[in-house]
């Protein structure tokens, strides 16, 4: 029998915004258009302690983004510690971290949580150390090559605790994982991360342009669509600015 969810509330946290090429988010798009995108990460109040899904940017990345012309709006307030402080949570309260993948905007805050268990796909951790040249810029080894980090290695789908299930959705990277969340009142939520930058990806089955394997990335979207249908889940895209600024209350408990 499936156990009752241990998730008491979910919080969407604000990791800041920056400009990004539209073609990098939608496969087949051409031109030099840019749009501002949001960097979310998530905190869960559970019966087993606080859990994070991703950890946002490191502050050291901001000058690089500025130099690339991406106009970041990322301050210390947008750090994992800053955002958790807004909801009354300290780093020592965090017991588990689930990383969607190890790109710098998702793993940049791991340094703040030396005592947490960190759940990552085996293929992602291996690739992050030796990525292909075309993806190397997105990985910053200093954000994850942390001595004594408490890795919990997953090989495919895995239940982290009742109500939080990691789903392999590789394609954008070799080991990207989405998260299926079960809430007491709101039901199921599907957190897509970078397998689905925008709602356009999900609705039209178009993978991101920034992808390690476009075919697998499309299969990941198909899997998300099936999960949404089975669970009647609300899905959250990975980075869409309008979604996170108009349809979600940042830092407010979702039960």
Secondary structure, DSSP 8 states (H G I E B T S, - for coil): ------EEEEEEEEEEEEEEEGGGTSTT--SS-EEEEEEEEEEEEETTEEEEE-----GGGHHHHHHTT---B--GGGSHHHHHHHTT--GGGEEEEE-S--BHHHHTTGGG-TTSEEEEEHHHHHHHHS--GGGGGGB-HHHH--TT-EEEEESS-EEEETTEEEEE-TTSSTT-EEEEEEETTTEEEEE-GGG-SSHHHHHHT---SS-S-HHHHHHHHHHHHHHHHHHT-EEE-SSBHHHHHHS--TT--B-
